[in-house]
Amino acid sequence: MPDIVIMRHGHAMPSETDPDRGLTETGIADSIYVADQLAAAGIRVKRILHSGKTRARQTAEILTEKVGRSAAIEERKGLDPNDEIDAIARELCEADEDVAVVGHLPHLELLLTRLVGREHALKIPPAAAVHLKREGTTWSFHGRYKPHR
């Protein structure tokens, strides 16, 4: 039964200040806080996928330090805010190892809705994460982790 973590990147700098939109100090602190919660819950992942945008990559690196020290960090096409969710949903449905996906809205909320159904879908604030488990083709919630703010 693989563990799947779906995490939104932390707060990012405005594009006027930082064209790459890296994480703010708050974004870094919130991402560390949530990653610590995931680690305290005993969650460990083998792979961490991110969109390649600076804020998602930085969040993935923080997550790696806490729940995936030996995890492969992979930039993945198809995880940008408005990308289709079919490919990543299919990949997660076929995964046989624990995986984290770090990305953006609205993509992550659409992905979550696809996996667990509209009645169980949640809003994902910046730096928040959702822990799912898959057994066969059935998904279940095992935790929601949010910044302390």
CYANA upper distance limits for C-alpha pairs under 8 A (distance plus 0.5 A):
  1 MET  CA     96 ASP  CA      8.27
  1 MET  CA    133 LYS  CA      6.71
  1 MET  CA    134 ARG  CA      5.95
  1 MET  CA    135 GLU  CA      5.68
  1 MET  CA    136 GLY  CA      8.33
  2 PRO  CA     95 ALA  CA      7.69
  2 PRO  CA     96 ASP  CA      6.59
  2 PRO  CA     97 GLU  CA      5.95
  2 PRO  CA     98 ASP  CA      5.49
  2 PRO  CA     99 VAL  CA      8.22
  2 PRO  CA    133 LYS  CA      6.21
  2 PRO  CA    134 ARG  CA      6.27
  2 PRO  CA    135 GLU  CA      8.07
  3 ASP  CA     43 ILE  CA      8.10
  3 ASP  CA     45 VAL  CA      7.91
  3 ASP  CA     97 GLU  CA      7.89
  3 ASP  CA     98 ASP  CA      5.17
  3 ASP  CA     99 VAL  CA      6.99
  3 ASP  CA    131 HIS  CA      7.46
  3 ASP  CA    132 LEU  CA      6.42
  3 ASP  CA    133 LYS  CA      5.32
  3 ASP  CA    134 ARG  CA      7.50
  4 ILE  CA     92 LEU  CA      8.19
  4 ILE  CA     98 ASP  CA      6.29
  4 ILE  CA     99 VAL  CA      5.52
  4 ILE  CA    100 ALA  CA      6.13
  4 ILE  CA    101 VAL  CA      8.28
  4 ILE  CA    131 HIS  CA      6.33
  4 ILE  CA    132 LEU  CA      5.57
  4 ILE  CA    133 LYS  CA      6.53
  4 ILE  CA    134 ARG  CA      8.29
  5 VAL  CA     99 VAL  CA      6.86
  5 VAL  CA    100 ALA  CA      4.89
  5 VAL  CA    101 VAL  CA      6.69
  5 VAL  CA    129 ALA  CA      6.99
  5 VAL  CA    130 VAL  CA      6.13
  5 VAL  CA    131 HIS  CA      5.14
  5 VAL  CA    132 LEU  CA      6.78
  6 ILE  CA    100 ALA  CA      6.32
  6 ILE  CA    101 VAL  CA      5.46
  6 ILE  CA    102 VAL  CA      6.71
  6 ILE  CA    103 GLY  CA      8.46
  6 ILE  CA    108 LEU  CA      7.72
  6 ILE  CA    112 LEU  CA      8.43
  6 ILE  CA    129 ALA  CA      5.95
  6 ILE  CA    130 VAL  CA      5.72
  6 ILE  CA    131 HIS  CA      7.13
  7 MET  CA    100 ALA  CA      7.80
  7 MET  CA    101 VAL  CA      6.59
  7 MET  CA    102 VAL  CA      5.31
  7 MET  CA    103 GLY  CA      7.03
  7 MET  CA    108 LEU  CA      8.40
  7 MET  CA    124 ILE  CA      8.39
  7 MET  CA    127 ALA  CA      7.04
  7 MET  CA    128 ALA  CA      6.22
  7 MET  CA    129 ALA  CA      4.58
  7 MET  CA    130 VAL  CA      6.93
  8 ARG  CA     56 ALA  CA      8.15
  8 ARG  CA    102 VAL  CA      6.08
  8 ARG  CA    103 GLY  CA      5.64
  8 ARG  CA    104 HIS  CA      6.03
  8 ARG  CA    105 LEU  CA      7.97
  8 ARG  CA    108 LEU  CA      7.76
  8 ARG  CA    124 ILE  CA      7.18
  8 ARG  CA    125 PRO  CA      7.56
  8 ARG  CA    126 PRO  CA      6.09
  8 ARG  CA    127 ALA  CA      5.66
  8 ARG  CA    128 ALA  CA      6.26
  8 ARG  CA    129 ALA  CA      6.98
  9 HIS  CA     27 GLY  CA      8.28
  9 HIS  CA     31 SER  CA      7.99
  9 HIS  CA     55 ARG  CA      6.54
  9 HIS  CA     56 ALA  CA      5.55
  9 HIS  CA     59 THR  CA      6.04
  9 HIS  CA    102 VAL  CA      6.74
  9 HIS  CA    103 GLY  CA      6.41
  9 HIS  CA    104 HIS  CA      7.02
  9 HIS  CA    126 PRO  CA      6.29
  9 HIS  CA    127 ALA  CA      5.50
  9 HIS  CA    128 ALA  CA      8.22
 10 GLY  CA     23 LEU  CA      6.80
 10 GLY  CA     24 THR  CA      8.35
 10 GLY  CA     26 THR  CA      8.23
 10 GLY  CA     27 GLY  CA      4.65
 10 GLY  CA     28 ILE  CA      7.04
 10 GLY  CA     30 ASP  CA      7.06
 10 GLY  CA     31 SER  CA      6.25
 10 GLY  CA     55 ARG  CA      7.46
 10 GLY  CA     56 ALA  CA      8.27
 10 GLY  CA     59 THR  CA      7.02
 10 GLY  CA    126 PRO  CA      5.25
 10 GLY  CA    127 ALA  CA      4.55
 10 GLY  CA    128 ALA  CA      8.29
 11 HIS  CA     23 LEU  CA      6.27
 11 HIS  CA     24 THR  CA      6.45
 11 HIS  CA     26 THR  CA      7.09
 11 HIS  CA     27 GLY  CA      4.68
 11 HIS  CA     28 ILE  CA      8.28
 11 HIS  CA     55 ARG  CA      8.45
 11 HIS  CA    126 PRO  CA      6.24
 11 HIS  CA    127 ALA  CA      7.57
 12 ALA  CA     21 ARG  CA      5.92
 12 ALA  CA     22 GLY  CA      5.92
 12 ALA  CA     23 LEU  CA      4.75
 12 ALA  CA     24 THR  CA      5.79
 12 ALA  CA     27 GLY  CA      6.87
 12 ALA  CA     55 ARG  CA      6.71
 13 MET  CA     17 THR  CA      7.00
 13 MET  CA     18 ASP  CA      6.42
 13 MET  CA     21 ARG  CA      5.33
 13 MET  CA     22 GLY  CA      6.22
 13 MET  CA     23 LEU  CA      6.38
 13 MET  CA     24 THR  CA      5.96
 14 PRO  CA     18 ASP  CA      6.63
 14 PRO  CA     19 PRO  CA      8.04
 14 PRO  CA     21 ARG  CA      6.60
 15 SER  CA     19 PRO  CA      4.92
 15 SER  CA     20 ASP  CA      7.34
 15 SER  CA     21 ARG  CA      6.11
 17 THR  CA     21 ARG  CA      8.47
 18 ASP  CA     22 GLY  CA      7.34
 20 ASP  CA     53 LYS  CA      8.10
 20 ASP  CA     54 THR  CA      6.64
 20 ASP  CA     55 ARG  CA      8.49
 21 ARG  CA     54 THR  CA      6.98
 21 ARG  CA     55 ARG  CA      6.74
 22 GLY  CA     54 THR  CA      5.81
 22 GLY  CA     55 ARG  CA      5.17
 22 GLY  CA     58 GLN  CA      7.91
 23 LEU  CA     27 GLY  CA      5.64
 23 LEU  CA     28 ILE  CA      6.50
 23 LEU  CA     54 THR  CA      8.31
 23 LEU  CA     55 ARG  CA      5.79
 23 LEU  CA     58 GLN  CA      7.57
 23 LEU  CA     59 THR  CA      8.43
 24 THR  CA     28 ILE  CA      6.72
 25 GLU  CA     29 ALA  CA      6.66
 26 THR  CA     30 ASP  CA      6.42
 27 GLY  CA     31 SER  CA      6.51
 27 GLY  CA    126 PRO  CA      8.18
 27 GLY  CA    127 ALA  CA      7.40
 28 ILE  CA     32 ILE  CA      6.68
 28 ILE  CA     59 THR  CA      7.91
 28 ILE  CA     62 ILE  CA      8.49
 29 ALA  CA     33 TYR  CA      6.64
 30 ASP  CA     34 VAL  CA      6.74
 30 ASP  CA    127 ALA  CA      6.40
 30 ASP  CA    147 PRO  CA      5.67
 30 ASP  CA    148 HIS  CA      8.00
 31 SER  CA     35 ALA  CA      6.52
 31 SER  CA     59 THR  CA      6.75
 31 SER  CA     62 ILE  CA      7.32
 31 SER  CA     63 LEU  CA      8.05
 31 SER  CA    127 ALA  CA      5.55
 31 SER  CA    128 ALA  CA      8.15
 31 SER  CA    147 PRO  CA      7.93
 32 ILE  CA     36 ASP  CA      6.50
 32 ILE  CA     62 ILE  CA      6.75
 32 ILE  CA     63 LEU  CA      7.88
 33 TYR  CA     37 GLN  CA      6.90
 33 TYR  CA    147 PRO  CA      6.75
 33 TYR  CA    148 HIS  CA      8.15
 34 VAL  CA     38 LEU  CA      6.80
 34 VAL  CA    127 ALA  CA      7.35
 34 VAL  CA    128 ALA  CA      7.07
 34 VAL  CA    129 ALA  CA      7.67
 34 VAL  CA    145 TYR  CA      6.44
 34 VAL  CA    146 LYS  CA      6.53
 34 VAL  CA    147 PRO  CA      6.37
 35 ALA  CA     39 ALA  CA      6.69
 35 ALA  CA     62 ILE  CA      7.65
 35 ALA  CA     63 LEU  CA      5.90
 35 ALA  CA     66 LYS  CA      6.31
 35 ALA  CA     67 VAL  CA      7.49
 36 ASP  CA     40 ALA  CA      6.56
 36 ASP  CA     66 LYS  CA      6.72
 37 GLN  CA     41 ALA  CA      6.75
 37 GLN  CA    145 TYR  CA      7.33
 38 LEU  CA     42 GLY  CA      7.14
 38 LEU  CA     43 ILE  CA      6.09
 38 LEU  CA     66 LYS  CA      8.39
 38 LEU  CA     67 VAL  CA      7.50
 38 LEU  CA    145 TYR  CA      7.81
 39 ALA  CA     43 ILE  CA      5.89
 39 ALA  CA     44 ARG  CA      7.50
 39 ALA  CA     66 LYS  CA      6.38
 39 ALA  CA     67 VAL  CA      5.90
 43 ILE  CA     67 VAL  CA      6.74
 44 ARG  CA     67 VAL  CA      5.12
 44 ARG  CA     68 GLY  CA      6.16
 44 ARG  CA     98 ASP  CA      7.64
 45 VAL  CA     67 VAL  CA      6.61
 45 VAL  CA     68 GLY  CA      5.65
 45 VAL  CA     71 ALA  CA      6.92
 45 VAL  CA     97 GLU  CA      8.13
 45 VAL  CA     98 ASP  CA      5.13
 45 VAL  CA     99 VAL  CA      5.75
 45 VAL  CA    100 ALA  CA      7.05
 46 LYS  CA     68 GLY  CA      6.68
 46 LYS  CA     70 SER  CA      7.43
 46 LYS  CA     71 ALA  CA      4.93
 46 LYS  CA     72 ALA  CA      7.00
 46 LYS  CA     97 GLU  CA      7.08
 46 LYS  CA     98 ASP  CA      5.99
 46 LYS  CA     99 VAL  CA      6.49
 47 ARG  CA     68 GLY  CA      7.90
 47 ARG  CA     71 ALA  CA      5.38
 47 ARG  CA     72 ALA  CA      5.30
 47 ARG  CA     73 ILE  CA      6.52
 47 ARG  CA     74 GLU  CA      7.90
 47 ARG  CA     97 GLU  CA      8.47
 47 ARG  CA     98 ASP  CA      7.30
 47 ARG  CA     99 VAL  CA      5.42
 47 ARG  CA    100 ALA  CA      6.84
 48 ILE  CA     60 ALA  CA      7.09
 48 ILE  CA     64 THR  CA      7.86
 48 ILE  CA     68 GLY  CA      8.29
 48 ILE  CA     71 ALA  CA      7.11
 48 ILE  CA     72 ALA  CA      6.66
 48 ILE  CA     73 ILE  CA      5.28
 48 ILE  CA     74 GLU  CA      6.64
 48 ILE  CA     99 VAL  CA      6.31
 48 ILE  CA    100 ALA  CA      5.14
 48 ILE  CA    101 VAL  CA      6.36
 48 ILE  CA    102 VAL  CA      7.88
 49 LEU  CA     60 ALA  CA      8.01
 49 LEU  CA     73 ILE  CA      6.45
 49 LEU  CA     74 GLU  CA      5.33
 49 LEU  CA     75 GLU  CA      6.36
 49 LEU  CA     76 ARG  CA      6.61
 49 LEU  CA     99 VAL  CA      8.06
 49 LEU  CA    100 ALA  CA      6.62
 49 LEU  CA    101 VAL  CA      5.29
 49 LEU  CA    102 VAL  CA      6.63
 50 HIS  CA     56 ALA  CA      6.33
 50 HIS  CA     57 ARG  CA      6.48
 50 HIS  CA     60 ALA  CA      7.06
 50 HIS  CA     73 ILE  CA      8.12
 50 HIS  CA     74 GLU  CA      6.80
 50 HIS  CA     75 GLU  CA      5.53
 50 HIS  CA     76 ARG  CA      6.28
 50 HIS  CA     79 LEU  CA      7.29
 50 HIS  CA    101 VAL  CA      6.40
 50 HIS  CA    102 VAL  CA      5.25
 50 HIS  CA    103 GLY  CA      6.37
 51 SER  CA     56 ALA  CA      6.68
 51 SER  CA     57 ARG  CA      7.63
 51 SER  CA     75 GLU  CA      6.12
 51 SER  CA     76 ARG  CA      5.87
 51 SER  CA     77 LYS  CA      6.77
 51 SER  CA     78 GLY  CA      7.69
 51 SER  CA     79 LEU  CA      5.24
 51 SER  CA     80 ASP  CA      6.14
 51 SER  CA    102 VAL  CA      7.50
 51 SER  CA    103 GLY  CA      6.32
 52 GLY  CA     56 ALA  CA      6.92
 52 GLY  CA     57 ARG  CA      6.21
 52 GLY  CA     75 GLU  CA      5.59
 52 GLY  CA     76 ARG  CA      7.28
 52 GLY  CA     77 LYS  CA      8.32
 53 LYS  CA     57 ARG  CA      6.63
 53 LYS  CA     80 ASP  CA      8.48
 54 THR  CA     58 GLN  CA      6.56
 55 ARG  CA     59 THR  CA      6.71
 56 ALA  CA     60 ALA  CA      6.58
 56 ALA  CA    102 VAL  CA      6.36
 56 ALA  CA    103 GLY  CA      6.20
 56 ALA  CA    104 HIS  CA      8.24
 57 ARG  CA     61 GLU  CA      6.69
 57 ARG  CA     75 GLU  CA      8.22
 57 ARG  CA    102 VAL  CA      8.33
 58 GLN  CA     62 ILE  CA      6.88
 59 THR  CA     63 LEU  CA      6.71
 59 THR  CA    102 VAL  CA      7.65
 59 THR  CA    127 ALA  CA      8.32
 60 ALA  CA     64 THR  CA      6.59
 60 ALA  CA     73 ILE  CA      7.80
 60 ALA  CA    102 VAL  CA      6.68
 61 GLU  CA     65 GLU  CA      7.03
 61 GLU  CA     73 ILE  CA      8.20
 62 ILE  CA     66 LYS  CA      7.29
 63 LEU  CA     67 VAL  CA      6.42
 63 LEU  CA     68 GLY  CA      7.35
 64 THR  CA     68 GLY  CA      4.85
 64 THR  CA     69 ARG  CA      5.90
 64 THR  CA     70 SER  CA      8.31
 64 THR  CA     71 ALA  CA      7.11
 64 THR  CA     73 ILE  CA      8.18
 65 GLU  CA     69 ARG  CA      5.91
 78 GLY  CA     83 ASP  CA      5.91
 78 GLY  CA     84 GLU  CA      7.19
 78 GLY  CA     85 ILE  CA      7.80
 78 GLY  CA     87 ALA  CA      7.91
 78 GLY  CA     88 ILE  CA      7.78
 79 LEU  CA     83 ASP  CA      6.64
 79 LEU  CA     85 ILE  CA      8.32
 79 LEU  CA     88 ILE  CA      8.31
 79 LEU  CA    103 GLY  CA      6.51
 79 LEU  CA    104 HIS  CA      7.92
 79 LEU  CA    107 HIS  CA      7.52
 80 ASP  CA    103 GLY  CA      7.26
 80 ASP  CA    104 HIS  CA      6.94
 80 ASP  CA    107 HIS  CA      7.46
 81 PRO  CA    103 GLY  CA      7.89
 81 PRO  CA    104 HIS  CA      5.54
 81 PRO  CA    105 LEU  CA      5.80
 81 PRO  CA    106 PRO  CA      6.14
 81 PRO  CA    107 HIS  CA      5.52
 81 PRO  CA    108 LEU  CA      8.39
 82 ASN  CA    105 LEU  CA      8.30
 82 ASN  CA    106 PRO  CA      7.09
 82 ASN  CA    107 HIS  CA      6.38
 83 ASP  CA    107 HIS  CA      7.03
 84 GLU  CA    107 HIS  CA      7.99
 85 ILE  CA     89 ALA  CA      6.41
 85 ILE  CA    107 HIS  CA      7.36
 85 ILE  CA    110 LEU  CA      7.68
 85 ILE  CA    111 LEU  CA      6.36
 86 ASP  CA     90 ARG  CA      6.56
 87 ALA  CA     91 GLU  CA      6.69
 88 ILE  CA     92 LEU  CA      6.62
 89 ALA  CA     93 CYS  CA      6.64
 89 ALA  CA    111 LEU  CA      7.04
 89 ALA  CA    114 ARG  CA      7.92
 89 ALA  CA    115 LEU  CA      7.63
 90 ARG  CA     94 GLU  CA      6.79
 91 GLU  CA     95 ALA  CA      6.48
 92 LEU  CA     99 VAL  CA      8.39
 93 CYS  CA    134 ARG  CA      8.16
 93 CYS  CA    137 THR  CA      7.36
 95 ALA  CA     99 VAL  CA      8.32
103 GLY  CA    107 HIS  CA      7.97
103 GLY  CA    108 LEU  CA      6.98
104 HIS  CA    108 LEU  CA      6.38
105 LEU  CA    109 GLU  CA      6.86
106 PRO  CA    110 LEU  CA      6.80
107 HIS  CA    111 LEU  CA      6.67
108 LEU  CA    112 LEU  CA      6.57
108 LEU  CA    124 ILE  CA      8.42
109 GLU  CA    113 THR  CA      6.64
109 GLU  CA    121 ALA  CA      7.64
109 GLU  CA    122 LEU  CA      7.56
109 GLU  CA    123 LYS  CA      7.18
109 GLU  CA    124 ILE  CA      7.40
110 LEU  CA    114 ARG  CA      6.70
111 LEU  CA    115 LEU  CA      6.78
112 LEU  CA    116 VAL  CA      6.58
112 LEU  CA    117 GLY  CA      8.01
112 LEU  CA    121 ALA  CA      6.48
112 LEU  CA    122 LEU  CA      8.13
113 THR  CA    117 GLY  CA      5.26
113 THR  CA    118 ARG  CA      5.50
113 THR  CA    120 HIS  CA      7.72
113 THR  CA    121 ALA  CA      5.48
113 THR  CA    122 LEU  CA      8.48
114 ARG  CA    118 ARG  CA      7.93
115 LEU  CA    139 TRP  CA      6.95
116 VAL  CA    120 HIS  CA      6.49
116 VAL  CA    121 ALA  CA      7.10
116 VAL  CA    138 THR  CA      8.46
116 VAL  CA    139 TRP  CA      6.26
116 VAL  CA    140 SER  CA      7.35
117 GLY  CA    121 ALA  CA      6.79
124 ILE  CA    128 ALA  CA      6.35
124 ILE  CA    129 ALA  CA      7.63
125 PRO  CA    146 LYS  CA      8.03
127 ALA  CA    146 LYS  CA      7.38
127 ALA  CA    147 PRO  CA      7.13
128 ALA  CA    144 ARG  CA      8.06
128 ALA  CA    145 TYR  CA      6.08
128 ALA  CA    146 LYS  CA      4.95
128 ALA  CA    147 PRO  CA      6.87
129 ALA  CA    144 ARG  CA      6.42
129 ALA  CA    145 TYR  CA      5.61
129 ALA  CA    146 LYS  CA      7.06
130 VAL  CA    141 PHE  CA      8.06
130 VAL  CA    142 HIS  CA      8.31
130 VAL  CA    143 GLY  CA      6.43
130 VAL  CA    144 ARG  CA      5.07
130 VAL  CA    145 TYR  CA      6.77
131 HIS  CA    141 PHE  CA      6.65
131 HIS  CA    142 HIS  CA      5.83
131 HIS  CA    143 GLY  CA      5.51
131 HIS  CA    144 ARG  CA      6.71
132 LEU  CA    139 TRP  CA      7.05
132 LEU  CA    140 SER  CA      6.05
132 LEU  CA    141 PHE  CA      5.20
132 LEU  CA    142 HIS  CA      5.94
132 LEU  CA    143 GLY  CA      7.71
133 LYS  CA    139 TRP  CA      6.17
133 LYS  CA    140 SER  CA      5.92
133 LYS  CA    141 PHE  CA      7.09
133 LYS  CA    142 HIS  CA      7.29
134 ARG  CA    138 THR  CA      6.13
134 ARG  CA    139 TRP  CA      5.00
134 ARG  CA    140 SER  CA      7.01
135 GLU  CA    139 TRP  CA      6.97
